[in-house]
Amino acid sequence: MNTQRPPLPPFTLESAVEKVRLAEDGWNSRDPEKVALAYTVDSYWRNRSEFVQGREAIIAFLTRKWPRELDYRLIKELWAFRENRIAVRFAYEWHDDRGNWFRSYGNENWEFDDDGLMRRRLACINDAPIREADRRFHLVPGPPPRPSSRSQRSGLLIIRDPSSSFRPLLRLQPKTAFSRFAPVHRADLQGQQRVDLALSRHLRRMAALSARLTFQRMAKLRRGRQNFVSPGVAGLF
C-alpha cells in the first residue's frame, strides 16, 4: 500500500503552496479520519496548550474540536518553507453553541518525513470575538474562494476592526528586508502626531527602566536567595 502524500520534500515554492492548499481543503472537510491520514502514525502536535501524539490521538482531538467549533471555515497561507519544513499562517471562523462568533488567528510550523506525511505540527492560536455580521469566510459548496494574488489573500488574514482607535506611534521604514523604525523628527510633526511621538518615547524609556529594575531585583535574589526565597522556589531562579 502506497502511503506517500505528494507533494514530497524537498519543497519548491509551487509544491509548498500546493501542500498548504491540500491541508486547507482537508481541514475544511471536518472529517477527523480523513485529516489524520496526512500525518505519520506517531505524529507529534502542540496545539495551543494541548499536546497530542499519534494518529489515534489526532482523531480523538479533532472529534472533540469540530462539535465545539461550529460552522468552521478555514483559510491558510504559505509563510515560509525550506527543505522538509513549511511555516503557514491561517485564520478560521466559527461559533459556539450559544451563537458567539470568533475569528481564530494562528501560525503553524510543519515538518514532513520523506513520504510527505507530517510528523510534527506546532500551532499557536488566538481567538478574537467578532459579530456575525463581520464574518468573512462563508460556508458555500466546495473549497473557500482563493484570491488570485498574495496581497488579496493576505487581506483575508489581516482583518482589523474599523472601530478600533489604534494608531501607530511611529512610522515604519518602507521597502526594507526587515521592518525597522524610521527616524522621526519633531519638526516634521504637528499636533496629535507630536503627542504620539512623545508618548512612544516615554513608553520606551519606561520599558527600559522596568527591565533594568527587574534585572537588578533578580540579581539580588540570586545573591541572597537562601535568605529571602523558600527552598521550593529557589530552584526557579
Secondary structure, DSSP 8 states (H G I E B T S, - for coil): -----SS-SS--HHHHHHHHHHHHHHHHHT-HHHHHTTEEEEEEEEETTEEEESHHHHHHHHHHHHHHSEEEEEEEEEEEEETTEEEEEEEEEEE-TT--EEEEEEEEEEEE-TTS-EEEEEEEEEEEEE-GGG------SSS----SSHHHHHHHH----TT-----SS-B-SS-SS--B----GGG--THHHHHHHHHHHHHHHHHHHHHHHHHHHHHHHHHHHHHS-HHHHTT-
